[in-house]
Amino acid sequence: MPSLRTAFAAALLFTASPALAQQLTPEQTAQVDKIVADALSSSGVPSASIAIVQGGRIVYAKAYGDQGPNLKGPSADAKYQIASISKQFTAAALLLLENEGKLSLDDKVSKWVPDVTDAGQITIRQLLSHTAGIQDYWPQDYNFAAMEHPVTPQEIVDRWAKKPLDFAPGTAWQYSNTGYVVAGMIIEKASGTKLLDFLDAKIFKPLAMHPIDQDKAIGKGFPQGTHRFALGPVRSAKPAADGWLWAAGELAMSASDLARWDIARIDRAVLPPEDWQAQETEIKLTDGALTHYGLGVSLADRGGHLEVSHGGEAVGFLSSNVVIPDQRFAVVALVNADFGGAQEEITDEVADLLVPVDRAPATASLDQTRDALARKVFDQLRAGTLDRSLLTEDANYYFDATATGDYRNSLSALGDPVSFAAIGKARLRGGFVNRNYVIQYKDRRLVAVTYAEAGADGKFEQFIVMPR
């Protein structure tokens, strides 16, 4: 297909509803457009679709850039895969079933899916808050080899949810897509209906939303997902086979559809107010430690105001959704790329523009042995001398001839970086340790997102470099 970067550089095209666009001031409109244009240009991400809520109503909805050959020009109505943002809908379904008396969030999982490891010790609430200890089946930021083949929820449970727990339920927080697959199975058993049918009847139709199964949001009429190896050319992404996201990330929708859900959160509509409150209540661990997570949503303090947010990642797509309920504000950014971080740059900067607040700087947690090994792998990637013994089987699958060629060609052209430094704290996910690095050059900055087996000599499951 033609270069999406070339198409973007030639013209930043967009569509917008004039009635909606008029509700931001001309200055705000220009600033929002510049935020999106800069995020796409700096990252190489082909397109974005955004929606902004102010005063509890949609005031701006626009699509920018190149959504791919399946659409005639960018459309603000295009349905992007929102991936893990879907988790809050899965959690909402269980809250509604609790209201109907069909289950309790404090039910043990053994009542519904007894073949999960230690199911008698895990509650539904712990599934939804990532405190169950069930190992995540997809911590990687790429599709591994098994994802070329369709999968069922039961097959995911059989492979990942029957392993020993990563920790005793309630004692730690670790993101787990697997827990949400189990939660989806519980919804279908308790309701007697398919998950998407239940959501459609209880949430989507009442809110005039029109999402679809993300597995069906492929081909004519839908944005083309894209991928990039380091700073190489933007390439079409091959979708995962059916079933891999399901209750952990089953939905595709427009930015305005997601904004309608945000408005329901702001207005306490569709769900009873106490259910919204339950979803937005931070879960504590058994030792009293806070998790910064509720039921399917991340929670943060933003200048004294609660910020409810979540991101999503599918093959070829990233998404970000931020809501500040008491300010009656929300912003949605959906992109057709699984690299670059443009979606978070857009939501962060739009929120800073319209609901300003000071941000605390990030802190770094260093492990010098692992940091040195990460730098070694980065240098091998830019030299084209990758030592595959440092990689797991899945990472070796990812680094095929195309990937290694793009990494070598794009990174070697930059010369030596000014600095290579860890950022943020190491965290566990899916049986791996996540560590991230900022790679600074004179005129640009890159980020490396890594996952590795535990231990000083643990092999890398992931080593992805992208512009930021």
N, C-alpha and C positions, 0 to 999 in steps of 0.2 A: 504494500500500500504506500501512497505518497508519504513523505516525511511530515509528521504532525507538527514537529518543531518549525519546519519551513512554513507550513500553512498558518501556524500561529503568528510567526513573525510577519507574514505578509499582511495580515489583517486581523485585528481583534474584533470579531463580530459578536453581536449579542441580540437577544430579543427581550422585550420587557412589556409588561402591561402598562400603558400610559397612565391609567387611573391609579395604579399602585405607585408608580415611580414618582408621581407628583407629591406624594405624602412625605418624602424627605425634602429638606431644603436643597436648592441647587448646589450649595457648597458641600453638603453631606453626600449628595449623589456623586459629585465629582470625586470626593475622597474615597467613597466605597469602591467606585469603579477603578480608581488607582490602586487601592489595596489588592483587589482581585487581579488586575493586570500585572502588577509587580510580582505577586505570588506565582502566577502562571509563568511569567517570563523567566524568573530566576530559577525555577525548579524544572522547567521543561514540561510541566503537566499540561496536557492538551486543552482541557475544558473544566469549567466549574459551573455549578448551578447553585444559586444562593436564595435564601428568603430571610427577611428581617421582620421581627415582630416588635412593635412599640405600642404602648398603651393597650396591650392585649389584642391587637389586630395586625394583620399582615400589611406592612407599609411599603414593602419592596420585594420584588421577585424578578430575578434576571438570570439568564444563562449566557456564558461567555465562551469564546474559543471554538475548538474543533471537537465535536462530539463523535466524529467518525463517519464512515461511509453509509451507515444505516439510517441516518437522519438528514433531512434537507435543511441545513443551517441549524444553528443552535436553538434549542427549544427549552423554555423554562418549564414546560410540562413533561419533559423527558424523565423517565423513571430510572434512577441510578440505584445500584445495589447498596443498601445501607448497612449490611452485615450486622455487627454486634450492637448497633443502636437498637436492633430488633429485640434485644434482651429485655428492655423495659416493657415491651408489649407482652412477652412471655410471662413476666412477673405480674403484670396487670391482669392477665387471664387467670392466674392462680388466686389473686386477691378477689376477683369476681366470683370464682368458684367457692371460695371460702364464704363470701356473702350469701351464696345460695345454699350453704350448709352441706356441700358435697365433699368438703375436705377442710382441714385446718393446716395452716402453714407450720404448725408445730407437730403435725403427723410425722411419724418416722417413715423414711423412704421404704422400709421393708413392707409397709402396708400396701404399696403400689408397685414397686419394682424390686422384689426381694432378692434378685440375683446380683445386686451391686455389693461390692465388698463392704462389710460392716454396716449394711443398710439399716440395721436396727439401732445404730448409734447416730445416724444422720437425719436431720429434719429437712423438710422442704425449704424452710427459711434459710438454712445453711447452704442449700443448693443455689438459691437466688443471690446470696451474699458472698459467694466464693469462699466460704469458710468450712466446706464439707471435707476437704482433704482429698477429693477425687482428682486424679491426674488429668491435666489438660491434654486433649488430643491434637490441638493445633496451635502450639506456641509460635511456630515459625511464621515469618513474613513472606513466605513463598509456598507454592503448592508442591508437596512432596510426592514421591512416586505413586503411592497408593491412591492419591486423589485423581488419577487418570481413570479410575473405575468407580461406578456408582456404589453407594453405601446406604445401608438402612440404619435407623437409630439403634436397633438391637445389635447390629454388627459393631457400631461404635462402642456400645456398652460392653460387648463381649471382649473387645480388644483392650479398652482402656479403663473401664469402670470396675473390672474384676481384678485389677492389680492391687497390691497393698496400698493403703491410703498414704499420701505424702505426709500427713500429720493427723493427730487426733481431732475429730470434728470440733470446731469452735475455738481451737487453740492458735490458729494462724489464718492469714488471708493469702490466697494464691488464686489468681484468675484461672477459671476452668470452664472452657466451652463444653466439656463432657458433662459437667453438672447441669447445664442448661438442656442438653439432650435428654437427660433423665427427667428434668422438669417438664419438658414437652411431652414425654411419654405419660407422665402423671396427668397432664391436662386432658389428653385424649381418653385415658381410662376413666377419669372422673366425670367428664362431660359427655362421653359417648359420641363425640364428633371429632372430625379432623381439626387439627390446630388452627389452620388458616380459616376454616369455616367458622370456628368459634370466634376468632378475632374479628372476622368480617361482620358477623351478626351483632356482636356486643360493642365493638369499638369503631370499626371503619365506616359502616353505613351510618350510624348516628352522627359521625363527624364529617360526613361527605368526603371521606378519604378513599383513594382508589389504588392501594398497593396491590402487588402481585407477588407470587412466589419468585424469589430471585433466580431460581434455576430456569425460569421461563423468560427472564428479562435479557434475552440474548438474540442477536440477529436484527432483522429489519424492524425499524421503529425504536431501537434502543441504543444508548451510547455504547461505543466500542471500548471495552476495557483495555488498558495499555500497561506496559511494563518497561523497565529500563535497567540495564546492568551498569552500575556506577554512572558515568557521564556519557555512556554510549547512546546510540540512536534510540528513540522511542519506538517500541515494537508492540504490535497487537499481542494481547495476553490470551493464552489458551484457557478457557474457563475450566474450573474443576468439574468433575462429573457430578451427576445429581446426588443430592442428599447430604453433602458434607457440611452445610451450614445449618439447615433446618431450624430447630427451636433456639439455636445459639446465634442465628443470624439469617433468618429466612426471608427477609422482605426486600423488595425493590419499590421505590416510590419517588415522587417528585419532591423537591425542596419545600414547596408550598404544602404538600400533604403532611410532611413531618412538622411543619410550622403549625398546622391545624391541631395536631396532637399537643404541641407545646402550648397553644392557647388553651386547650382543655386543661392542661396542668395548671396554668395561671388562674383559670376561672374555677378550678375544682369541679369540672364537668365530666359527665359520663361515668367516672368512678365516684363513689362517695368521698367526701373530704377526708375521712379517716383513712381511706385506702391510699390517697395521695400522700398523706402524712406518713403512713407506714412505709411507703416506697422511699420517701425522702429522709427517713430516720437512720442515722449512722449506726451501723452494727458494731457492737463491742465484742472483743474476744473474751474468753473466760478469765483472763487476767486483767480485764478492764481496758486494755489497749484499744485505741480507735482504729478503724479500717479505712475511713474516708470513702465508704461505699455503703449504699443502702440496698434496695432490692432492684437490681438491674440498672442502677445509675451511680455515677461518681458524684461525690459531694465535696464542696470546698467553701471556705469563707472568702468572699470577695468584698473587701472593704466593709465588713459588717453585714453583708447581705449573703444569703444562701445562694450558691451557684450549683445548679444541677446539670450535669453534662454526661456525655458519652461519645466515644469514637467508634468507628467501624472499619474493618478491613476485609474485603473479599478479593478474589483474584482479579486484578485489574482495576480495583476501585477502593477509594478511601472516603471517609465521611466524618463530619464533626457536628455536634449539636450542643449548644449552650443555652441554658435557660436561667434567668434570674427572676424567680416568680414574683417577689414583692416589688420589683421594678417593672413588672409586666413587660419584660423584654426577652427576646430570644433571637438567636441567629443560627442558621443552618448553612453548611457548605458541603457540597457533594462534588467529587471529582472522579474522572474516569482514568485514574492512574493509581497504582499501588506503590508509588514512590514519591519522594520529594517533600511531603509534609505541607503542601499548599493549603489543604483543608483547614488545618489547625492555625496556620498563619492568618488565614482569612477570618475565622471566627474570633481569634484572639484580638486581632487588630480592629475588627468592626465593633466588638464589645468595648475595647478601650476607647474607640472613637465616640460611641453613643452612650456608654455607661462608664466613664473614666474612673480608674482606680490605680494606685501605685502597686507595682508587682515586686515581690521579693526575689532576689537573684537565686539561681539554682546553686546547689552545693554539690561538690564532688566527693565520692568515697573511693579511695584508691587501693588497688591491690597490685603492687609493683610487679610481681611475677606474671600475673595474667595480663597486665597492661603491656609488658615487654613482649609477651607472646602475640598479643593483638597487633602491636606495631610490626612485628616480624611478618605476620600474615598479610597485613596491608602492603608492606614493601614487596612481598612476593607477588601479590596481585598486580601491582603496577609494573613489576618487572616481567610478568608472564612466567614466573618460576614457582608456581604454587606447589607446595609439598602436601600431597593429598593424604599423607599419613596423619596430618593434623586435623583432618576433617572426618565427620561421621559419614555413614552411608548416604543419608539424605542430603547432606551438604555436597557430597561428591556428585549426586544426581543433579543438584541445582547448578553447580559449576561445570556445565557442559562446554563444548567448544565455542559456542556463540557467547556465552556468559564470560568465559575467561578472555576471549578475544576483545570483547567490549571493555572489560575492566582494564586490560593491559593498554589498549589503544587510547582510552580516554584519560586514564590516570597518569600514564607515563608522560603525556604531553604537558602536564602541569609542573613537572620538576619535583623538587623536594619540598615537603610542607614546612611551614614555619614552626608548627607545633602539632603534637598529637596528644590529646589529654582526655582522661576519663571525665565524664559528667554524670551527675546523679548517683544514686545508690544501686549497688548490685541487688537483684531480686530473683526469687525463684519463680519458675513457671514451667509447667509441663515436664518436670523432671530435669530442667536445665537452669543454668544461672545466666540471667540477662545482664550484660554490661554494655554501656554505650560510650562512644568517644566522639569528641569534636576534633576535626582535622582542619587546621587553619592554614590557608595560603595567603599570599600578599593581597590578592584581590577577590578571594572567595572562601567560603567555608563549607565543608562537607561534614556529614555525620555517619559514623559506622554503628550499626545496631547489631550486636552479637548475642548469640546464645551458645553456651558450652556446657559440656558435662562438668560435674562438680570436681574439684581438685585442681592442683597446680598444673597437672598434665592432661586435664580433660580435653577431649577433642571438641572442635567447633561444630555445632549443629547449624549455625547460621553466621554469616559474615557479610552483611549487606551495607554497601556504601552508597550514599545519595546526597544530592545538594540540599543545603538547609540555609 
